[in-house]
Amino acid sequence: MTSQHPHTLPDGWEIKRLGEVCIKILDGTHFSPQSKDGKFLYITSKNIRDDGLDLNDVVFISEKEHNDIYRRCPVVYGDVLLTKDGASTGASCMNTLREPFSLLSSVALLRGVPDKLTNYFLLNLIKSPHGQTEIKNAISGQAITRITLEKIKKFKFPLPPLPEQRRIAAVLGTWDRAIEQHTDLLKALRIRHRALTHCLLTGKARLPGYAGEWQHVEFSEVFDRVNRRNSEGNTNVLTISAQQGLVGQGRYFNKNIASENVANYFLLHRGEFAYNKSYSAGYPMGAIKRLDQYDKGILSPLYICFRLRNEADYEASFFTHFFEAGCLNQALGEIAQEGARNHGLLNVGVSDFFGLKLIAPTVDEQRAIAHVLDASLVEIRQHESKLAALREQKRGLMQCLLTGRLRVPEAAVA
């Protein structure tokens, strides 16, 4: 590969608008189909992901409605799909389905002119840093974001001749294949972790050497409530994040949203737990997290805070996995007053919470289970880091290859 001066385009390259080099830039239907139990796929923005089509939550419509939509916007294998409305505006992927399907207007179909622009190269242009800037600048709306077809047609990109597009695509394809392999491996590791968690934390599967009965205990036998107030003037206000756990509000929200007077907040120490009674995606009965990232932090009195009573009899890491897996959800559902929910806040009383029933093995088995699940999470995080590194490497390559600053000679691609 050879470098090119960043401010000049190589010979043969041109700045082109997508409308000049795409044979189709269309969107799907602007009405909602009435049928939901037909035989024809109906793809919306929720099905478009940057790593491909997601068909886990897909709708099927009738043949008549499909034909009406498809006639206007005929999607074929290899077309580029770009979300133009909604929360995922700007997400894009290649159509890998060979069966015909219909599109909602929130998704745009893009297809390059065959002798000017390959669809795979077009997809990489859209995903490139320059492409994401074009999308960002074209987005309008606040609560509901959108990009119009006319603005998509005006996106400008530096475009090499077709043979060089193919050489660049071959290089980027190497990273795509590695990313896909690591993505598939990561999915498999997460599935394995969920299966391990379910089996080991319920006693349905036992580790070698452990066979004793698990004991039923009351929550208050295992945990003490933490209700110490912030008498020391701590300013590290915490919030619960599904992905990051107990994390500082400033880091999570990029601002502090706590009350001015935090003397009445609870002061939590490292290794202690907090229960957020607000239900959210993945946490229908609220989330319980352990403080692992700071020595101390303070929490709103709306949280229920607690700690292990006796570390000789109970293993904190075991219960960290236990709570994260939702093993307490059924019991919480039985004490939560459904009619008393207020802005997503579950009505769970402190006394009811500490009266919940738990089932746990001996502390030795708790530690053994925690060790297995901790190791599983470490492996997942290692592969998450590898995947993030591959994506960053590809992003850097795109920045260089798709602008002509770095060239791929003919001899480099067999």
VEXDREN-2710 file (C-alpha; in Angstrom, 1 decimal):
% VEXDREN-2710
k/r/px/py/pz
1/MET/0.0/0.0/0.0
2/THR/1.2/3.5/-0.8
3/SER/0.3/6.8/0.9
4/GLN/-1.4/9.7/-0.8
5/HIS/-1.4/13.4/0.1
6/PRO/-4.5/13.9/2.3
7/HIS/-5.8/17.0/0.5
8/THR/-5.7/15.7/-3.1
9/LEU/-7.5/12.9/-4.7
10/PRO/-5.6/10.3/-6.7
11/ASP/-5.8/10.3/-10.5
12/GLY/-9.0/8.7/-11.7
13/TRP/-10.9/9.5/-8.4
14/GLU/-13.9/11.8/-8.5
15/ILE/-16.2/13.5/-6.0
16/LYS/-19.7/12.1/-6.6
17/ARG/-23.1/12.5/-5.1
18/LEU/-24.9/9.2/-4.4
19/GLY/-27.7/10.3/-6.7
20/GLU/-25.2/10.3/-9.6
21/VAL/-23.9/6.8/-8.9
22/CYS/-26.9/4.9/-7.6
23/ILE/-29.5/3.3/-9.9
24/LYS/-32.0/3.2/-7.0
25/ILE/-32.5/5.3/-3.9
26/LEU/-36.0/4.5/-2.7
27/ASP/-37.9/4.0/0.6
28/GLY/-40.6/1.6/1.5
29/THR/-44.3/2.0/2.0
30/HIS/-45.7/5.1/3.7
31/PHE/-48.7/3.3/5.1
32/SER/-48.9/0.5/7.7
33/PRO/-50.0/-2.9/6.4
34/GLN/-53.2/-4.2/8.0
35/SER/-52.3/-7.9/8.1
36/LYS/-49.8/-9.3/10.6
37/ASP/-50.2/-13.0/9.9
38/GLY/-49.3/-13.3/6.2
39/LYS/-46.4/-15.2/4.6
40/PHE/-44.3/-12.3/3.3
41/LEU/-41.6/-10.6/5.3
42/TYR/-42.0/-7.0/6.2
43/ILE/-38.8/-5.2/7.3
44/THR/-38.7/-2.0/9.3
45/SER/-36.0/0.1/10.9
46/LYS/-35.9/-2.1/14.0
47/ASN/-34.7/-5.0/11.8
48/ILE/-31.7/-3.0/10.5
49/ARG/-28.5/-3.4/12.5
50/ASP/-25.0/-2.4/11.6
51/ASP/-23.9/-6.0/11.9
52/GLY/-26.7/-7.3/9.6
53/LEU/-30.4/-7.9/9.4
54/ASP/-32.0/-8.8/12.7
55/LEU/-35.1/-11.1/12.2
56/ASN/-35.8/-11.9/15.8
57/ASP/-38.8/-9.6/15.8
58/VAL/-40.2/-9.5/12.3
59/VAL/-43.7/-9.1/10.9
60/PHE/-45.3/-11.0/8.1
61/ILE/-47.9/-9.5/5.8
62/SER/-50.4/-10.7/3.2
63/GLU/-49.4/-11.4/-0.4
64/LYS/-51.6/-8.5/-1.7
65/GLU/-50.1/-5.9/0.6
66/HIS/-46.6/-7.3/-0.1
67/ASN/-47.1/-7.0/-3.9
68/ASP/-48.4/-3.4/-3.6
69/ILE/-45.3/-2.4/-1.6
70/TYR/-42.7/-4.5/-3.5
71/ARG/-43.9/-3.1/-6.8
72/ARG/-42.8/0.4/-5.6
73/CYS/-39.6/-0.7/-3.8
74/PRO/-38.3/-4.0/-5.1
75/VAL/-35.5/-5.1/-2.8
76/VAL/-33.1/-7.7/-4.1
77/TYR/-30.2/-9.7/-2.7
78/GLY/-27.1/-7.4/-2.2
79/ASP/-28.9/-4.1/-1.9
80/VAL/-27.8/-1.7/0.8
81/LEU/-30.4/-0.9/3.5
82/LEU/-30.2/2.3/5.4
83/THR/-32.5/3.4/8.2
84/LYS/-33.8/6.9/7.6
85/ASP/-36.2/7.4/10.5
86/GLY/-36.4/6.6/14.2
87/ALA/-34.0/5.7/17.0
88/SER/-31.6/3.8/14.7
89/THR/-31.4/6.5/12.0
90/GLY/-28.1/5.9/10.1
91/ALA/-27.8/2.1/10.7
92/SER/-27.0/0.2/7.6
93/CYS/-26.4/-3.3/6.3
94/MET/-26.4/-5.4/3.2
95/ASN/-29.5/-7.4/2.3
96/THR/-28.5/-11.0/2.7
97/LEU/-32.0/-12.5/2.0
98/ARG/-32.7/-14.0/-1.3
99/GLU/-36.5/-14.1/-0.7
100/PRO/-38.4/-11.0/-1.6
101/PHE/-39.7/-8.8/1.3
102/SER/-41.4/-5.4/1.8
103/LEU/-39.9/-2.3/3.4
104/LEU/-41.5/0.4/5.6
105/SER/-40.7/4.0/4.7
106/SER/-38.2/4.2/7.6
107/VAL/-35.8/2.1/5.5
108/ALA/-34.1/3.3/2.3
109/LEU/-32.9/0.9/-0.4
110/LEU/-29.7/1.9/-2.2
111/ARG/-28.3/0.2/-5.2
112/GLY/-25.2/1.3/-7.1
113/VAL/-24.9/1.8/-10.9
114/PRO/-23.2/-1.5/-11.8
115/ASP/-20.3/0.0/-13.8
116/LYS/-19.7/2.9/-11.4
117/LEU/-20.3/1.7/-7.8
118/THR/-20.4/-1.8/-6.2
119/ASN/-22.9/-2.2/-3.4
120/TYR/-20.3/-3.5/-0.9
121/PHE/-18.2/-0.4/-1.6
122/LEU/-21.3/1.8/-1.2
123/LEU/-22.0/0.1/2.2
124/ASN/-18.5/0.9/3.4
125/LEU/-18.8/4.5/2.2
126/ILE/-21.9/4.9/4.4
127/LYS/-20.3/3.2/7.4
128/SER/-17.0/5.2/7.0
129/PRO/-16.3/8.2/9.3
130/HIS/-17.0/10.5/6.3
131/GLY/-20.3/8.7/5.6
132/GLN/-21.4/9.0/9.3
133/THR/-20.6/12.7/9.2
134/GLU/-22.8/13.1/6.0
135/ILE/-25.6/11.3/7.9
136/LYS/-25.2/13.3/11.0
137/ASN/-25.3/16.6/9.0
138/ALA/-28.4/15.4/7.1
139/ILE/-30.5/14.4/10.2
140/SER/-33.4/16.6/11.2
141/GLY/-35.8/16.4/14.1
142/GLN/-35.3/16.0/17.8
143/ALA/-37.7/13.6/19.4
144/ILE/-38.0/11.7/16.1
145/THR/-34.9/11.9/13.8
146/ARG/-35.1/11.4/10.1
147/ILE/-33.2/11.7/6.8
148/THR/-35.0/12.4/3.6
149/LEU/-34.3/10.6/0.3
150/GLU/-33.3/13.9/-1.3
151/LYS/-30.6/14.5/1.3
152/ILE/-29.3/10.9/0.9
153/LYS/-29.0/11.5/-2.9
154/LYS/-26.9/14.6/-2.1
155/PHE/-24.3/12.7/0.0
156/LYS/-20.9/13.3/-1.5
157/PHE/-18.0/10.8/-1.5
158/PRO/-14.6/10.5/-3.2
159/LEU/-15.0/7.6/-5.6
160/PRO/-12.3/5.5/-7.2
161/PRO/-12.6/3.6/-10.5
162/LEU/-14.3/0.2/-10.2
163/PRO/-11.1/-2.0/-10.2
164/GLU/-9.8/0.0/-7.3
165/GLN/-13.1/-0.2/-5.5
166/ARG/-12.8/-4.0/-5.7
167/ARG/-9.2/-4.0/-4.4
168/ILE/-10.2/-1.8/-1.5
169/ALA/-13.2/-4.0/-0.8
170/ALA/-11.0/-7.1/-0.7
171/VAL/-8.9/-5.5/2.0
172/LEU/-11.9/-4.3/4.1
173/GLY/-13.5/-7.7/3.5
174/THR/-10.7/-9.3/5.5
175/TRP/-11.6/-7.2/8.5
176/ASP/-15.3/-7.9/8.0
177/ARG/-14.8/-11.6/8.0
178/ALA/-12.7/-11.4/11.2
179/ILE/-15.4/-9.1/12.8
180/GLU/-18.1/-11.6/11.8
181/GLN/-16.2/-14.5/13.2
182/HIS/-15.6/-12.7/16.5
183/THR/-19.2/-11.6/16.6
184/ASP/-20.4/-15.1/16.2
185/LEU/-18.0/-16.4/18.8
186/LEU/-19.2/-13.7/21.2
187/LYS/-22.8/-14.6/20.7
188/ALA/-22.0/-18.2/21.4
189/LEU/-20.1/-17.3/24.6
190/ARG/-23.0/-15.2/25.8
191/ILE/-25.4/-18.1/25.1
192/ARG/-23.2/-20.4/27.0
193/HIS/-22.9/-18.0/29.9
194/ARG/-26.7/-17.7/30.2
195/ALA/-27.0/-21.5/30.1
196/LEU/-24.3/-21.8/32.8
197/THR/-25.9/-19.1/34.9
198/HIS/-29.4/-20.7/34.7
199/CYS/-28.2/-24.2/35.5
200/LEU/-25.7/-23.4/38.3
201/LEU/-27.7/-20.7/40.1
202/THR/-30.8/-22.9/40.3
203/GLY/-29.1/-26.1/41.2
204/LYS/-30.3/-27.9/38.1
205/ALA/-26.7/-28.7/37.3
206/ARG/-24.0/-29.3/40.0
207/LEU/-20.3/-28.9/39.8
208/PRO/-18.2/-32.0/40.5
209/GLY/-17.9/-32.8/44.2
210/TYR/-21.1/-31.0/45.3
211/ALA/-24.2/-32.9/46.1
212/GLY/-25.7/-31.5/49.3
213/GLU/-29.2/-30.0/49.6
214/TRP/-29.5/-26.2/49.1
215/GLN/-30.9/-24.3/52.0
216/HIS/-33.9/-21.9/52.1
217/VAL/-33.0/-18.7/53.9
218/GLU/-34.6/-15.3/54.4
219/PHE/-33.0/-12.4/52.8
220/SER/-32.4/-10.7/56.2
221/GLU/-30.4/-13.8/57.3
222/VAL/-27.9/-13.2/54.5
223/PHE/-27.9/-9.4/54.2
224/ASP/-28.1/-6.4/56.5
225/ARG/-29.6/-3.1/55.4
226/VAL/-27.2/-0.2/54.7
227/ASN/-28.8/3.0/55.8
228/ARG/-25.7/5.1/56.8
229/ARG/-26.1/8.7/55.8
230/ASN/-23.6/10.8/54.0
231/SER/-22.3/12.6/57.0
232/GLU/-18.8/12.9/55.5
233/GLY/-19.9/15.1/52.6
234/ASN/-19.1/12.6/49.8
235/THR/-19.9/14.0/46.4
236/ASN/-19.6/10.8/44.3
237/VAL/-23.3/10.5/43.4
238/LEU/-24.0/7.1/41.9
239/THR/-26.7/5.7/39.5
240/ILE/-27.4/2.2/38.3
241/SER/-26.5/1.4/34.7
242/ALA/-27.5/-2.0/33.2
243/GLN/-24.2/-2.2/31.4
244/GLN/-21.8/-0.4/33.7
245/GLY/-23.3/-1.2/37.2
246/LEU/-23.1/1.3/39.9
247/VAL/-21.4/4.2/38.2
248/GLY/-21.0/8.0/38.9
249/GLN/-23.8/10.2/37.5
250/GLY/-21.3/12.6/36.0
251/ARG/-19.8/9.8/33.9
252/TYR/-23.2/8.3/33.0
253/PHE/-25.2/11.4/32.3
254/ASN/-22.3/13.8/31.6
255/LYS/-23.8/15.9/34.4
256/ASN/-24.9/15.6/38.0
257/ILE/-28.6/15.4/38.5
258/ALA/-28.7/14.9/42.2
259/SER/-30.2/17.2/44.8
260/GLU/-28.1/20.1/46.0
261/ASN/-28.2/18.8/49.5
262/VAL/-26.9/15.1/49.5
263/ALA/-26.5/14.8/53.3
264/ASN/-29.5/12.5/53.4
265/TYR/-28.2/10.2/50.7
266/PHE/-27.0/6.7/51.6
267/LEU/-23.2/6.2/51.8
268/LEU/-22.2/2.9/50.1
269/HIS/-18.8/1.2/50.5
270/ARG/-17.1/-1.0/47.9
271/GLY/-18.6/-4.5/47.8
272/GLU/-22.0/-3.4/49.1
273/PHE/-25.2/-3.7/47.0
274/ALA/-28.0/-1.4/45.9
275/TYR/-31.5/-2.1/44.5
276/ASN/-33.0/0.3/42.0
277/LYS/-36.8/-0.2/42.1
278/SER/-37.2/1.3/38.6
279/TYR/-37.9/-1.3/36.0
280/SER/-36.1/-1.1/32.6
281/ALA/-35.2/-3.1/29.6
282/GLY/-33.8/-6.5/30.8
283/TYR/-34.8/-5.7/34.4
284/PRO/-38.5/-6.0/34.7
285/MET/-38.4/-6.0/38.5
286/GLY/-35.6/-3.5/38.8
287/ALA/-31.8/-4.0/39.0
288/ILE/-29.5/-4.9/41.8
289/LYS/-25.8/-4.0/41.4
290/ARG/-22.7/-4.3/43.6
291/LEU/-20.4/-1.3/44.1
292/ASP/-17.1/-2.4/42.4
293/GLN/-15.7/0.7/40.7
294/TYR/-15.2/3.0/43.7
295/ASP/-14.3/2.8/47.3
296/LYS/-17.3/4.9/48.2
297/GLY/-20.3/6.5/46.7
298/ILE/-23.7/8.0/47.6
299/LEU/-27.1/7.0/46.5
300/SER/-30.6/8.5/46.6
301/PRO/-32.8/7.3/49.5
302/LEU/-35.1/5.8/46.8
303/TYR/-32.6/2.9/46.6
304/ILE/-32.5/0.0/49.0
305/CYS/-28.9/-0.7/50.0
306/PHE/-27.5/-3.8/51.7
307/ARG/-24.4/-5.8/52.5
308/LEU/-23.5/-9.4/53.4
309/ARG/-23.9/-10.1/57.1
310/ASN/-21.2/-12.8/57.3
311/GLU/-18.6/-13.3/54.5
312/ALA/-17.6/-16.6/56.1
313/ASP/-21.0/-18.1/55.3
314/TYR/-21.9/-16.4/52.1
315/GLU/-20.0/-15.4/48.9
316/ALA/-20.7/-11.9/47.5
317/SER/-19.8/-12.9/43.9
318/PHE/-22.3/-15.7/44.0
319/PHE/-25.1/-13.3/44.8
320/THR/-23.9/-10.8/42.3
321/HIS/-24.5/-13.4/39.6
322/PHE/-27.7/-14.5/41.3
323/PHE/-29.2/-11.0/41.2
324/GLU/-27.9/-10.2/37.7
325/ALA/-29.5/-13.4/36.4
326/GLY/-32.9/-12.2/37.7
327/CYS/-33.2/-15.1/40.1
328/LEU/-35.0/-12.8/42.5
329/ASN/-37.6/-11.5/39.9
330/GLN/-40.4/-14.0/40.8
331/ALA/-40.2/-13.2/44.5
332/LEU/-40.0/-9.5/43.8
333/GLY/-43.1/-9.8/41.6
334/GLU/-45.0/-11.3/44.4
335/ILE/-44.4/-8.3/46.8
336/ALA/-44.5/-5.5/44.2
337/GLN/-47.8/-3.7/44.2
338/GLU/-48.7/-3.5/40.5
339/GLY/-51.3/-0.8/41.0
340/ALA/-48.9/1.5/42.9
341/ARG/-46.3/1.9/40.2
342/ASN/-45.4/5.6/39.7
343/HIS/-43.3/6.7/36.7
344/GLY/-41.7/3.2/36.4
345/LEU/-41.0/2.9/40.1
346/LEU/-42.0/-0.4/41.7
347/ASN/-43.6/-0.2/45.1
348/VAL/-41.4/-2.6/47.0
349/GLY/-41.3/-2.0/50.8
350/VAL/-38.1/-2.4/52.7
351/SER/-39.5/-4.9/55.2
352/ASP/-41.0/-6.9/52.3
353/PHE/-37.7/-6.8/50.5
354/PHE/-35.7/-8.2/53.4
355/GLY/-38.4/-10.8/54.0
356/LEU/-37.8/-12.4/50.6
357/LYS/-36.8/-16.0/50.5
358/LEU/-33.5/-17.2/49.0
359/ILE/-32.1/-20.6/48.2
360/ALA/-28.4/-21.1/48.4
361/PRO/-25.8/-23.9/48.6
362/THR/-22.9/-24.1/51.0
363/VAL/-20.4/-21.3/50.9
364/ASP/-17.8/-23.6/49.3
365/GLU/-20.2/-24.4/46.4
366/GLN/-21.2/-20.7/46.2
367/ARG/-17.5/-19.8/45.7
368/ALA/-17.0/-22.6/43.1
369/ILE/-20.1/-21.5/41.1
370/ALA/-18.9/-17.8/41.3
371/HIS/-15.4/-18.9/40.1
372/VAL/-16.9/-20.6/37.0
373/LEU/-19.2/-17.7/36.2
374/ASP/-16.5/-15.1/36.8
375/ALA/-14.2/-16.9/34.4
376/SER/-17.0/-17.1/31.8
377/LEU/-17.5/-13.3/32.1
378/VAL/-13.7/-12.7/31.8
379/GLU/-13.7/-14.7/28.5
380/ILE/-16.6/-12.7/27.2
381/ARG/-15.0/-9.4/28.1
382/GLN/-11.7/-10.4/26.4
383/HIS/-13.5/-11.1/23.2
384/GLU/-15.5/-7.9/23.5
385/SER/-12.2/-6.1/23.6
386/LYS/-10.8/-8.0/20.6
387/LEU/-14.0/-7.2/18.6
388/ALA/-13.8/-3.5/19.6
389/ALA/-10.2/-3.5/18.5
390/LEU/-11.0/-5.1/15.1
391/ARG/-13.8/-2.5/14.5
392/GLU/-11.5/0.3/15.4
393/GLN/-8.8/-1.0/13.0
394/LYS/-11.3/-1.3/10.2
395/ARG/-12.5/2.3/11.0
396/GLY/-8.9/3.5/10.6
397/LEU/-8.5/1.6/7.4
398/MET/-11.7/3.1/6.0
399/GLN/-10.6/6.6/6.9
400/CYS/-7.4/6.0/4.8
401/LEU/-8.6/3.7/1.9
402/LEU/-11.9/5.4/1.2
403/THR/-10.3/8.8/0.9
404/GLY/-7.4/7.8/-1.3
405/ARG/-4.8/8.7/1.3
406/LEU/-3.7/5.0/1.3
407/ARG/-3.7/3.1/-2.0
408/VAL/-4.1/-0.7/-2.7
409/PRO/-1.8/-1.6/-5.6
410/GLU/-3.0/-4.3/-8.1
411/ALA/-0.3/-6.7/-6.9
412/ALA/-1.6/-6.6/-3.3
413/VAL/-4.8/-8.4/-4.1
414/ALA/-4.6/-11.7/-6.0
END
